[in-house]
Each structure stands twice: as C-alpha cells, then as structure tokens.
Amino acid sequence: MTNATDIHQHLWGAPLLAALRARRTPPFLDGWTLHLDGEPPYEVDPADHDPAARAAQAEGDGLAAALVSLSSPLGIEWLPPRRRVRFWPPTTKAPPPSPRRSAPGPRPA
C-alpha cells in the first residue's frame, strides 16, 4: 500500500439507494435505473456501489484512502431542504482520527 489517496470517487451507500428508490420525482431510482431531470434513464451498475467490492478495489490499487462525494448530476444539492434525499451516514467506515489539518495552513512536520 502507498500513501496515495483518490480524492474523487462516487459510492452510493444503502441509505442513499433506499432514499432514491423511495422518491417518485427526479432524482430517483427504479431498481437500478436512474432517472434525472432532462436526461434519458440510465442503468446503474450495482457493482459500482458495493462498498466491500470498492474497498477491495481501492486496496488492490494500493490506496491508503478514498474520498467519496455525491455525483453532481443527481442534483440533490439543488432540491429544496424538505425534499433533499437523506442519506448520511454512509455504509462505509468513518476515517480514523487524523492529526492532519483540513483547512489551509502549514502542513504538520
């Protein structure tokens, strides 16, 4: 394993999948078919959102960490607060405590 970190991965955990499947207006999932405003239906590959498989892939790629973010095309951030999909906490492990700073500033020695 290296100290490499992938800073851009998308992983939809079980809470997000359930929330998207419970919706009837975009963004929503019908099985594994994603429906978005202004886009044709898209078949999502379930393997892309299997936390154990993705963790094994990251380990196989020699990653020390992978940062997960939402995919902007979902448009969740643009929904009114009462209609936003609730999905946190994700089904992945929380990162261990780190002495590193997340805000800009001098790097620790």
Secondary structure, 3 states (H helix, E strand, C coil): CCCCEEEEECCCCHHHHHHHHHCCCCCEEECCEEECCCCCCEECCHHHHCHHHHHHHHHHCCCCEEEECCCHHHCHHHCCHHHCCCCCCCCCCCCCCCCCCCCCCCCCC
